[in-house]
Amino acid sequence: KKLEERFVRLNIINFLKNKELVDSYIKNNINKKWCLSKLNSVIRSSLRAAICEAVYSKKVSHKIIVNEYTDIVANSVATKKEVDFFNAVLDSIIKQINIDYA
């Protein structure tokens, strides 16, 4: 439990320190008609957490990150369409992170 708390705290700190970078990944991977604030709050928060984990935690594979956060959204968001949207956006972001941090 202490390890989970430490992980969550570190992920939040990384987000707060790098909010513009994290949000730019989302903005660059959603339809230009959308704005970040219009995203479902669970989807927006999950994308932010997944991006922070992918960029700042080298211990977890990106495939696991996508699977875990997609499961979180699937168990929190009502529609399959929203889960599919989340998965597609996160997958695209992870590919970009792999290029940026190769």
Number of C-alpha atoms within 10 A of each C-alpha: 6 7 8 9 10 11 14 14 12 16 20 17 13 19 20 12 11 12 14 10 13 21 17 12 20 20 16 13 16 19 10 9 5 10 11 14 8 8 14 12 12 14 23 16 13 18 25 21 19 23 27 22 23 22 16 14 16 9 8 11 11 21 11 11 19 21 13 13 19 24 14 15 22 18 11 12 16 10 12 11 10 16 20 14 15 24 21 16 19 27 19 16 24 21 11 15 16 12 9 9 7 6
